[in-house]
């Protein structure tokens, strides 16, 4: 379980520096953090390090799509 927490924390550090994170509203940031830090998500992180990273990428991408993300001119 410790490895899963470690990779999740590394992933969070990465997205904190992303332009998409900067454009999320505070309540959206909280909602995503509540999701990604849940025990349920840790149970989903299986496989190799690369596989776990891909799962986290998929979660963030799905979340962004859910809040209306588009690749250009999003919340400018």
Secondary structure, 3 states (H helix, E strand, C coil): CHHHHHHHHHHHHHHHCCHHHHHCCHHHHHHHHHHHCCHHHHHHCCCCHHHHHHHHHHHHHHHHHHCCCCCCCCCC
